[in-house]
């Protein structure tokens, strides 16, 4: 199945929104005082989920481009 232009545009939009959320989270983390330990597990999990979503979308676009 080949990605059409609309599907590609939607995927790129999802990637842009996820990258924006990652950027905001990292900026927020940089602006608050550092805790004694590592970042809270929930923050790390949320960032990992966003990164995984971006990678998944990119993998999908690359796979479709290789086939199409």
C-alpha positions as CSV (number, residue, x, y, z in Angstrom):
1,X,0.0,0.0,0.0
2,X,1.4,3.3,-1.1
3,X,1.2,6.4,1.0
4,X,-0.7,9.2,-0.7
5,X,0.0,12.9,-0.3
6,X,-2.7,13.4,2.3
7,X,-1.4,10.5,4.5
8,X,2.2,11.7,4.1
9,X,1.1,15.2,5.2
10,X,-0.7,13.8,8.2
11,X,2.3,11.7,9.2
12,X,4.6,14.7,8.9
13,X,2.1,16.8,11.0
14,X,2.2,14.1,13.7
15,X,6.0,14.1,13.7
16,X,6.1,17.9,13.9
17,X,3.7,18.0,16.8
18,X,5.6,15.3,18.7
19,X,8.9,17.1,18.1
20,X,7.3,20.3,19.4
21,X,6.1,18.5,22.6
22,X,9.6,17.0,23.1
23,X,11.2,20.5,22.6
24,X,8.8,22.0,25.1
25,X,9.4,19.3,27.7
26,X,13.2,19.6,27.3
27,X,13.0,23.4,27.7
28,X,10.8,23.0,30.7
29,X,13.2,20.5,32.2
30,X,16.1,22.9,31.6
31,X,14.4,25.8,33.2
32,X,13.5,24.1,36.5
33,X,15.9,23.4,39.3
34,X,17.6,20.0,38.9
35,X,16.4,17.4,41.4
36,X,18.9,15.5,43.5
37,X,18.3,12.3,41.6
38,X,17.4,11.8,38.0
39,X,14.3,13.2,36.2
40,X,11.0,11.8,37.5
41,X,10.1,8.6,35.9
42,X,6.9,10.0,34.4
43,X,8.8,12.7,32.6
44,X,11.2,10.3,31.2
45,X,8.5,7.9,30.2
46,X,6.6,10.6,28.4
47,X,9.6,11.8,26.5
48,X,10.5,8.2,25.6
49,X,6.9,7.7,24.3
50,X,7.1,10.9,22.2
51,X,10.5,9.8,20.7
52,X,9.1,6.3,20.0
53,X,6.2,7.9,18.2
54,X,8.4,10.1,16.0
55,X,10.7,7.1,15.2
56,X,7.6,5.0,14.3
57,X,6.2,7.6,12.0
58,X,9.6,8.1,10.3
59,X,10.0,4.3,9.9
60,X,6.6,4.1,8.3
61,X,7.3,7.0,5.9
62,X,10.7,5.5,4.9
63,X,9.3,2.0,4.4
64,X,6.5,3.4,2.2
65,X,9.1,5.5,0.2
66,X,11.2,2.4,-0.3
67,X,8.2,0.5,-1.7
68,X,6.9,3.4,-3.8
